[in-house]
Amino acid sequence: MRTSRKAILVVLFLAVAGFFGYSQYIAISHIGVIVTENEFLEKNNSGSIYNIQLQFSNPSLLILNAGETDFTIIVEDTKIAEGVLEPFVLLSLSKTIVKGTYLEDDEIQEYQSSSVKISGITKYNIFFTSIEIPFIYFPSDDQAREFIHQN
């Protein structure tokens, strides 16, 4: 009778831990991203270099440690820039400002629509494992104009 009680407790603990883990995975997959700043730095032979700040919001109960994150900026299905975000820690149920830079190709045409997408994959280290979560952000029309220079 004692062994069956222990077995029930172990199974119950595993079920609760599994449910908690799954719910946190779902929460992590809904991390929010917005652009808080975008400014021109310099122009060189490769293109124009910009500083960018993104705000990540963490809806989960886990503290997430992220390494460097590569991202791209796409306008009308054409990649116009590539960049890197600095490593950061995203505390549970909080927001964090992350700085980065990106290089924009100078051979960019004027685009008619303001369909801009910023996307990347962030690798978060959690306890003894890591998880890769893609992020996609569609800037507001005003922010999109800054990316495609239609002022």
Secondary structure, 3 states (H helix, E strand, C coil): CHHHHHHHHHHHHHHHHHHHHHHHHHHHCCCEEEEEEEEEEEECCCCEEEEEEEEEECCCCCCEEECCEEEEEEECCEEEEEEEECCEEECCCCEEEEEEEEEECCCCCCCCCCCEEEEEEEEEEECCEEEEEEEEECCCHHHHHHHHCCC
